[in-house]
Amino acid sequence: MTLHSLLQIGAAQCIAIAASERRHLSYESLRRLVDNTVVALNQFGIRRNERVAIVLPNGPEMATAFVAIACGATTAPLNPGYQKSEFDFYLSDLDAKALVVETGSDTPAIAAAQDRGIPVIRLRADPSITGEFTLEAPGELEVDATVDTPVFAQQSDVALVLHTSGTTSRPKIVPLTHGNVCASAANIRTTLNLTADDRCLNVMPLFHIHGLMAAVVASLSAGASVFCAPGFNALRFFAWLSQAAPTWYTAVPTMHQAILTRASRNSAVIEKSALRFIRSSSSSLPPQVMRALEEAFDAPVIEAYAMTEAAHQMTSNPLPPAERKPGSVGIAAGPEVSVMDEAGTLLSIGAVGEVVIRGENVTLGYENNPQANQENFTHGWFRTGDQGVMDEAGYLTITGRLKEIINRGGEKISPREVDDVLMDHPAVAQVVTFAMPHEKLGEEVAVAIVLADGQHASEKDIRRFAAERLARFKVPRKVLFIDEIPKGATGKLQRIGLAEKLGLT
């Protein structure tokens, strides 16, 4: 299957894309937009498997541009918040054939593209219809107006390329084929039992795999609709909830925590909402937050485990009446999932090792990086870099990111274990445990804490609380109280490099 064939599922007059204060985009209109966009790209000389970088604000045009361009070329969504030097790196690394920006945009991506001789295509949004747009060719491009039939991508063509975060090394290019993307969409749709009656409220950034796949493509694969917010804003979330009337939303844990802080003030909106479930992914959801979300919204919270190399979803807790296990990322939800030791041997139930996956949604390998492929693929299994353990019922628990495990004089400490303990402290709203350098031990345990509104705690209080529940070597030696925990562009907590950011190096 391809994205183009996936888009044929939705009923013609049903809503595909919605947003505030504009007419919705039907599936019939979305399909026409796709055809027109691919024809325009072909007229501009852009064909299958050629890279088109997209730098657009979050919102409906980003959603429709991604889908439409991917049907005829390869999309490369980039974070609009990058600086010119970052755009220069990514445009070069991707070998982009064109850059798409909004008409009137002053993004530094334009200067970076022009310096490299990359054509800049302007996207002109229709102010009255959600997600509708036209593409305007730059003057230096020769437009072949005789082209009037779109040439669509095939299943083995690359639909999407994304970079890994590059926290500890040069970012790696992850190519995802139409087959990968459509398989992942089907996995998410099946896990969540999505139908044409569902509507997702998307607050995730659409330059990231989470928002692109879970919110947009999975919904479209069910003939359902997506309400596209212009990014995450906890102050506006409940207004969107009231306006969009979604049956579900998906977010990262830090977003859920921000929403929770305002839930009690918006109980009337919550009571009128029709949420069937809430989804959480991209990083660990503390069991305490899961419980609070379910109490606040009276809806089940479904935690999933995902990453870019898997075109998002790998495992997920199932919907009721099946069991949801707080602290677990659920059961295999599409690909095969197992646990492997360093030598490449699959381990038995209950053994701790590296989580590995294989399946139709998993990338075939990093681009132009044989060393990374050799390190990350073993006997056809992709090594996720996460440490975990599977129980007899097939539920996977992630015990830590291998690169984030704190090595304190030979003692290995999972930051997530410390997080889970400290989240039980009544004064703690958010916590992130991380390694800080130590002259003799190599690494020591540190935590950064955001206190709940109106609460107070001292470093001594936190250490005493931890000492009653953790082995002595796991007790934080440094406790920082901060107003906000530093997060990445997609809202995820970033443990690696946090000591330096907080001045502890």
C-alpha positions as CSV (number, residue, x, y, z in Angstrom):
1,M,0.0,0.0,0.0
2,T,1.0,3.6,-0.5
3,L,-0.1,6.9,1.0
4,H,-2.1,7.6,-2.1
5,S,-4.0,4.3,-1.9
6,L,-4.5,4.8,1.8
7,L,-6.2,8.1,1.2
8,Q,-8.9,6.4,-0.9
9,I,-10.4,4.8,2.2
10,G,-12.3,7.9,3.6
11,A,-15.8,8.6,2.4
12,A,-15.9,11.5,-0.1
13,Q,-17.9,14.0,2.0
14,C,-16.6,13.0,5.4
15,I,-14.2,15.4,7.2
16,A,-10.5,14.6,6.8
17,I,-8.8,17.8,8.2
18,A,-10.4,20.4,10.5
19,A,-9.1,23.5,12.3
20,S,-10.4,26.6,14.1
21,E,-12.5,29.1,12.2
22,R,-12.3,27.6,8.7
23,R,-14.4,25.2,6.6
24,H,-13.2,21.6,7.0
25,L,-11.4,19.7,4.2
26,S,-13.3,16.6,3.0
27,Y,-11.7,13.4,1.8
28,E,-12.9,14.3,-1.7
29,S,-11.1,17.6,-1.5
30,L,-8.0,16.1,0.1
31,R,-7.7,13.6,-2.7
32,R,-8.1,16.4,-5.3
33,L,-5.4,18.4,-3.4
34,V,-3.1,15.5,-3.6
35,D,-3.5,15.1,-7.3
36,N,-3.0,18.8,-8.0
37,T,0.1,18.9,-5.7
38,V,1.8,15.9,-7.4
39,V,1.1,17.4,-10.8
40,A,2.6,20.6,-9.7
41,L,5.7,18.8,-8.3
42,N,6.0,16.9,-11.6
43,Q,5.7,20.2,-13.5
44,F,8.6,21.6,-11.4
45,G,10.7,18.6,-12.3
46,I,10.4,16.8,-9.0
47,R,9.8,13.0,-9.2
48,R,9.5,9.9,-7.0
49,N,12.2,9.5,-4.3
50,E,13.5,13.1,-4.7
51,R,13.7,15.0,-1.4
52,V,11.5,17.9,-0.7
53,A,12.2,19.7,2.7
54,I,9.2,21.1,4.4
55,V,9.4,24.1,6.8
56,L,5.9,25.1,7.8
57,P,4.2,26.2,11.0
58,N,2.3,23.5,12.9
59,G,-1.3,23.2,11.6
60,P,-3.5,21.9,8.9
61,E,-1.3,23.0,5.9
62,M,1.6,21.1,7.4
63,A,-0.5,18.0,7.7
64,T,-1.9,18.2,4.1
65,A,1.5,19.3,2.6
66,F,3.2,16.3,4.2
67,V,0.6,13.8,2.9
68,A,0.3,15.4,-0.6
69,I,4.0,15.8,-1.3
70,A,4.7,12.3,0.0
71,C,2.3,10.9,-2.6
72,G,4.7,12.0,-5.4
73,A,8.1,12.6,-3.8
74,T,9.9,12.1,-0.6
75,T,9.1,14.4,2.3
76,A,11.7,15.8,4.8
77,P,9.8,17.8,7.5
78,L,12.2,20.1,9.4
79,N,11.8,21.9,12.7
80,P,10.8,25.5,12.0
81,G,12.7,26.5,15.1
82,Y,16.2,25.7,13.6
83,Q,18.8,28.3,13.0
84,K,20.3,29.0,9.6
85,S,23.4,26.8,10.3
86,E,21.1,23.9,11.3
87,F,19.0,24.3,8.2
88,D,22.2,24.4,6.1
89,F,23.3,21.1,7.6
90,Y,20.0,19.3,7.2
91,L,19.4,20.5,3.6
92,S,22.8,19.4,2.6
93,D,22.7,16.1,4.4
94,L,19.3,15.3,2.8
95,D,20.4,16.4,-0.7
96,A,17.1,18.3,-0.9
97,K,15.8,19.0,-4.4
98,A,13.5,21.8,-3.2
99,L,12.3,23.5,0.0
100,V,8.7,24.3,0.7
101,V,7.9,27.3,2.9
102,E,4.8,29.4,3.5
103,T,4.2,32.4,1.4
104,G,5.5,35.4,3.3
105,S,7.7,33.3,5.5
106,D,11.0,34.8,6.7
107,T,12.4,31.4,8.0
108,P,16.2,31.3,7.8
109,A,15.7,28.0,5.9
110,I,15.2,30.2,2.8
111,A,18.6,31.8,3.0
112,A,20.2,28.4,3.7
113,A,18.5,26.9,0.6
114,Q,19.4,29.9,-1.6
115,D,23.1,29.6,-0.5
116,R,23.0,26.1,-1.8
117,G,21.1,26.8,-5.0
118,I,18.0,24.8,-3.7
119,P,14.8,26.1,-5.3
120,V,12.3,27.5,-2.7
121,I,8.7,26.6,-3.5
122,R,6.0,28.9,-1.8
123,L,2.9,27.3,-0.3
124,R,-0.1,29.6,-0.5
125,A,-2.8,28.6,2.0
126,D,-6.5,29.1,1.2
127,P,-7.8,31.3,4.1
128,S,-11.3,29.8,3.9
129,I,-10.7,26.1,3.7
130,T,-8.7,24.1,6.2
131,G,-5.5,22.6,4.8
132,E,-6.2,23.7,1.2
133,F,-3.2,25.2,-0.7
134,T,-1.4,25.8,-4.0
135,L,2.3,25.6,-4.7
136,E,4.0,28.5,-6.5
137,A,7.2,27.7,-8.4
138,P,10.3,29.9,-7.9
139,G,11.4,31.9,-10.9
140,E,14.6,29.9,-11.6
141,L,12.6,26.7,-12.1
142,E,11.5,25.7,-15.6
143,V,7.8,24.7,-15.4
144,D,6.6,22.1,-17.8
145,A,2.9,23.0,-18.2
146,T,2.3,20.1,-20.5
147,V,2.4,17.7,-17.5
148,D,-1.2,17.1,-16.4
149,T,-1.2,13.6,-15.1
150,P,0.3,12.9,-11.6
151,V,3.0,10.2,-11.2
152,F,2.5,8.7,-7.8
153,A,5.0,7.0,-5.6
154,Q,5.2,3.2,-5.2
155,Q,5.2,1.0,-2.1
156,S,9.0,0.6,-2.1
157,D,9.6,4.3,-2.6
158,V,10.7,6.4,0.3
159,A,7.8,8.5,1.6
160,L,9.5,10.2,4.6
161,V,13.0,10.8,5.8
162,L,13.8,12.0,9.3
163,H,16.9,12.5,11.3
164,T,17.6,10.8,14.7
165,S,18.1,13.3,17.5
166,G,21.9,13.1,17.4
167,T,22.2,13.7,21.1
168,T,25.4,11.7,21.4
169,S,26.6,11.5,17.8
170,R,26.0,12.9,14.3
171,P,22.3,12.7,13.4
172,K,21.5,9.6,11.3
173,I,19.0,9.7,8.4
174,V,16.1,7.3,8.7
175,P,14.3,6.5,5.4
176,L,10.8,5.2,5.7
177,T,9.1,3.7,2.7
178,H,5.4,3.9,1.8
179,G,5.2,0.3,3.0
180,N,6.7,1.2,6.4
181,V,4.4,4.2,6.9
182,C,1.2,2.4,5.8
183,A,2.0,-0.6,7.9
184,S,2.6,1.6,11.0
185,A,-0.7,3.4,10.3
186,A,-2.5,0.1,10.2
187,N,-0.9,-1.0,13.4
188,I,-2.0,2.2,15.3
189,R,-5.5,2.0,13.8
190,T,-5.9,-1.6,14.9
191,T,-4.5,-1.0,18.4
192,L,-6.8,2.0,19.0
193,N,-9.8,0.5,17.1
194,L,-10.1,3.7,15.1
195,T,-13.2,4.1,12.8
196,A,-14.6,6.9,10.6
197,D,-16.5,8.2,13.7
198,D,-13.2,9.1,15.5
199,R,-11.6,12.5,15.6
200,C,-8.1,13.2,16.8
201,L,-7.1,16.5,18.4
202,N,-3.5,16.9,17.3
203,V,-1.2,19.0,19.5
204,M,2.0,17.3,18.5
205,P,4.5,19.0,16.2
206,L,4.2,17.7,12.7
207,F,7.9,17.6,11.9
208,H,8.0,14.7,14.3
209,I,7.1,11.0,13.7
210,H,4.6,11.0,16.6
211,G,2.3,13.6,15.2
212,L,2.7,12.6,11.6
213,M,1.9,8.9,12.1
214,A,-0.2,8.6,15.2
215,A,-2.4,11.6,14.8
216,V,-2.5,12.2,11.0
217,V,-1.8,9.1,8.9
218,A,-3.4,6.6,11.3
219,S,-6.5,8.7,11.4
220,L,-6.7,9.0,7.6
221,S,-6.2,5.3,7.2
222,A,-9.4,4.8,9.2
223,G,-11.4,7.4,7.2
224,A,-11.4,9.4,10.4
225,S,-10.7,13.1,10.9
226,V,-7.9,15.2,12.5
227,F,-8.4,18.6,14.2
228,C,-5.0,20.4,13.7
229,A,-4.1,22.8,16.5
230,P,-1.3,25.3,15.8
231,G,1.0,23.5,18.2
232,F,0.8,22.7,21.9
233,N,-0.5,25.3,24.3
234,A,-1.8,24.2,27.7
235,L,-3.7,27.5,28.1
236,R,-5.7,26.8,24.9
237,F,-6.0,23.1,25.1
238,F,-9.5,23.0,26.8
239,A,-10.9,25.5,24.3
240,W,-9.7,23.2,21.5
241,L,-11.2,20.2,23.3
242,S,-14.6,22.0,23.4
243,Q,-14.4,23.2,19.8
244,A,-13.1,20.1,18.2
245,A,-15.1,17.5,20.1
246,P,-12.4,14.9,19.6
247,T,-12.7,11.2,20.6
248,W,-9.0,11.1,21.5
249,Y,-5.8,13.0,21.6
250,T,-2.1,11.9,21.7
251,A,0.7,13.6,23.4
252,V,4.0,13.2,25.2
253,P,4.1,13.0,29.0
254,T,5.2,16.5,29.6
255,M,2.2,17.8,27.7
256,H,-0.1,15.6,29.7
257,Q,1.4,16.9,32.9
258,A,0.8,20.5,31.7
259,I,-2.8,19.7,30.8
260,L,-3.4,18.2,34.2
261,T,-2.3,21.3,36.0
262,R,-5.4,23.1,34.4
263,A,-7.8,20.2,34.4
264,S,-9.6,21.1,37.7
265,R,-10.3,24.6,36.3
266,N,-11.9,23.1,33.2
267,S,-14.1,20.4,34.7
268,A,-17.2,21.6,32.8
269,V,-15.4,21.2,29.5
270,I,-14.2,17.8,30.5
271,E,-17.7,16.7,31.5
272,K,-19.0,17.6,28.0
273,S,-16.1,16.0,26.2
274,A,-16.5,12.7,24.3
275,L,-13.0,11.3,24.8
276,R,-12.9,7.6,24.2
277,F,-9.3,7.3,25.3
278,I,-6.1,9.4,25.7
279,R,-2.8,8.2,24.2
280,S,0.7,8.8,25.5
281,S,3.9,8.0,23.7
282,S,7.5,9.0,22.9
283,S,8.8,8.9,26.5
284,S,7.9,7.2,29.8
285,L,4.6,8.1,31.4
286,P,4.9,8.1,35.1
287,P,2.2,5.8,36.6
288,Q,1.1,8.6,38.9
289,V,0.4,10.8,35.9
290,M,-1.5,8.0,34.1
291,R,-3.7,7.6,37.2
292,A,-4.3,11.3,37.5
293,L,-5.3,11.6,33.8
294,E,-7.8,8.8,34.1
295,E,-9.3,10.3,37.2
296,A,-9.5,13.8,35.6
297,F,-10.9,12.8,32.2
298,D,-12.8,9.6,33.1
299,A,-11.2,7.9,30.1
300,P,-8.6,5.2,29.8
301,V,-5.0,6.2,29.1
302,I,-3.2,4.1,26.5
303,E,0.6,4.2,26.8
304,A,2.6,3.2,23.7
305,Y,6.2,2.7,22.9
306,A,7.5,4.2,19.7
307,M,10.5,5.5,17.8
308,T,11.4,7.0,14.4
309,E,13.1,3.8,13.1
310,A,9.8,1.9,13.5
311,A,7.7,4.6,11.8
312,H,6.5,5.2,15.3
313,Q,4.6,2.4,17.2
314,M,6.2,-0.8,18.5
315,T,4.1,-1.8,21.5
316,S,1.0,-0.4,23.2
317,N,-1.2,-1.1,26.1
318,P,-4.6,-2.3,24.8
319,L,-7.9,-0.7,25.1
320,P,-10.4,-1.9,27.8
321,P,-11.5,-4.4,28.7
322,A,-8.0,-5.8,28.1
323,E,-5.6,-5.0,30.9
324,R,-3.6,-1.8,31.0
325,K,-0.5,-2.0,33.1
326,P,0.8,1.3,34.5
327,G,4.6,1.5,34.1
328,S,4.5,-0.9,31.2
329,V,4.4,0.1,27.5
330,G,2.1,-2.8,26.7
331,I,2.3,-5.7,24.3
332,A,3.6,-6.0,20.7
333,A,1.4,-3.8,18.5
334,G,2.5,-4.5,15.0
335,P,6.1,-5.6,14.8
336,E,7.7,-8.6,16.5
337,V,9.3,-7.5,19.8
338,S,11.9,-9.4,21.9
339,V,14.8,-8.8,24.3
340,M,18.4,-9.6,23.3
341,D,21.8,-9.8,25.0
342,E,24.9,-8.0,23.8
343,A,26.0,-11.2,21.9
344,G,22.8,-11.2,19.9
345,T,21.0,-14.0,21.7
346,L,17.3,-13.6,22.3
347,L,16.5,-13.8,26.1
348,S,13.8,-15.6,27.9
349,I,10.8,-14.1,29.7
350,G,11.8,-12.1,32.7
351,A,15.4,-11.5,31.6
352,V,16.6,-7.9,31.2
353,G,18.3,-7.0,27.9
354,E,18.1,-4.7,24.9
355,V,14.7,-4.4,23.3
356,V,14.7,-5.5,19.6
357,I,12.1,-5.3,16.9
358,R,11.4,-6.5,13.3
359,G,8.5,-6.0,11.0
360,E,7.0,-4.3,8.0
361,N,7.0,-0.9,9.7
362,V,10.7,-1.0,10.6
363,T,13.2,0.9,8.4
364,L,15.5,-1.3,6.3
365,G,18.5,0.7,7.6
366,Y,20.1,4.1,8.1
367,E,21.1,6.0,4.9
368,N,24.8,6.0,4.0
369,N,25.8,4.7,7.4
370,P,27.1,1.1,7.2
371,Q,28.7,1.4,10.7
372,A,25.4,2.4,12.3
373,N,23.6,-0.4,10.4
374,Q,26.2,-3.0,11.6
375,E,25.8,-1.8,15.2
376,N,22.0,-1.5,15.2
377,F,20.9,-4.6,13.2
378,T,21.5,-8.1,14.4
379,H,20.1,-11.2,12.7
380,G,17.4,-9.1,11.1
381,W,16.4,-7.5,14.4
382,F,16.7,-3.7,15.0
383,R,18.3,-2.8,18.3
384,T,16.4,0.0,19.9
385,G,19.0,1.1,22.4
386,D,16.4,0.7,25.2
387,Q,16.8,-1.8,28.1
388,G,13.7,-3.7,29.0
389,V,12.1,-6.9,30.3
390,M,9.0,-8.8,29.2
391,D,6.6,-10.6,31.5
392,E,4.8,-13.9,30.9
393,A,1.7,-12.1,29.4
394,G,3.9,-10.3,26.9
395,Y,3.8,-6.9,28.5
396,L,7.1,-5.0,28.1
397,T,8.6,-2.7,30.7
398,I,11.3,-0.3,29.7
399,T,13.9,-0.1,32.4
400,G,16.0,2.6,30.8
401,R,17.8,4.0,27.8
402,L,21.1,2.1,27.6
403,K,23.0,5.4,27.0
404,E,21.2,7.0,29.9
405,I,21.9,4.3,32.5
406,I,24.0,5.9,35.3
407,N,27.2,4.1,36.0
408,R,28.1,5.0,39.6
409,G,31.4,3.3,40.3
410,G,30.2,0.1,38.6
411,E,26.7,0.3,40.1
412,K,24.2,0.6,37.3
413,I,21.2,2.8,38.0
414,S,18.1,3.3,35.9
415,P,17.0,7.0,35.9
416,R,13.4,5.9,35.4
417,E,13.4,3.9,38.6
418,V,14.4,7.0,40.6
419,D,11.8,9.1,38.7
420,D,9.0,6.7,39.6
421,V,9.9,6.8,43.3
422,L,10.2,10.6,43.5
423,M,6.9,11.1,41.7
424,D,5.2,9.7,44.7
425,H,6.4,12.6,46.9
426,P,3.4,14.9,47.5
427,A,5.3,18.0,46.6
428,V,6.8,16.8,43.3
429,A,5.0,17.7,40.1
430,Q,7.7,16.7,37.6
431,V,11.1,15.1,38.0
432,V,14.0,14.0,35.7
433,T,16.9,11.9,37.0
434,F,20.2,12.1,35.2
435,A,23.9,11.5,35.5
436,M,26.3,14.2,36.6
437,P,30.1,13.8,36.4
438,H,32.0,12.6,39.6
439,E,35.7,12.7,39.9
440,K,36.1,9.3,41.6
441,L,33.0,7.4,40.7
442,G,32.7,8.5,37.1
443,E,29.0,9.4,37.4
444,E,26.7,10.3,40.3
445,V,22.9,10.5,40.5
446,A,21.3,14.0,40.2
447,V,17.6,15.0,39.9
448,A,15.8,18.2,38.7
449,I,12.4,18.8,40.3
450,V,9.5,21.0,39.5
451,L,7.4,21.4,42.7
452,A,3.6,21.3,42.6
453,D,1.8,24.6,43.0
454,G,1.8,25.8,46.6
455,Q,4.1,22.9,47.7
456,H,7.5,23.2,49.4
457,A,10.3,20.7,49.8
458,S,14.0,20.9,50.6
459,E,16.9,18.9,49.1
460,K,17.1,17.1,52.5
461,D,13.4,16.2,52.3
462,I,13.8,14.7,48.8
463,R,16.9,12.7,49.8
464,R,15.3,11.3,52.9
465,F,12.2,10.3,50.9
466,A,14.3,8.5,48.4
467,A,16.5,6.8,51.0
468,E,13.4,5.2,52.5
469,R,12.5,3.6,49.2
470,L,15.8,3.1,47.2
471,A,19.1,1.4,47.8
472,R,21.7,3.9,49.2
473,F,23.7,4.1,45.9
474,K,20.6,5.1,44.0
475,V,19.7,8.1,46.3
476,P,20.3,11.4,44.4
477,R,23.4,13.2,45.6
478,K,22.3,16.4,44.0
479,V,18.7,17.8,44.0
480,L,17.9,20.9,41.9
481,F,14.6,22.8,42.2
482,I,13.7,24.5,38.9
483,D,10.7,26.2,37.4
484,E,10.7,24.2,34.2
485,I,12.6,21.1,33.1
486,P,14.5,21.7,29.8
487,K,12.8,19.7,27.0
488,G,13.6,19.0,23.4
489,A,11.7,20.4,20.4
490,T,9.1,17.7,20.6
491,G,8.4,18.1,24.3
492,K,10.4,15.1,25.4
493,L,12.7,15.1,28.5
494,Q,16.4,14.9,27.5
495,R,18.5,13.3,30.2
496,I,21.8,13.2,28.2
497,G,23.5,16.6,28.4
498,L,21.2,17.8,31.2
499,A,24.0,18.1,33.7
500,E,25.8,20.5,31.4
501,K,22.6,22.5,30.7
502,L,22.0,22.9,34.5
503,G,25.6,23.9,35.3
504,L,26.7,20.7,37.0
505,T,29.7,19.8,34.8
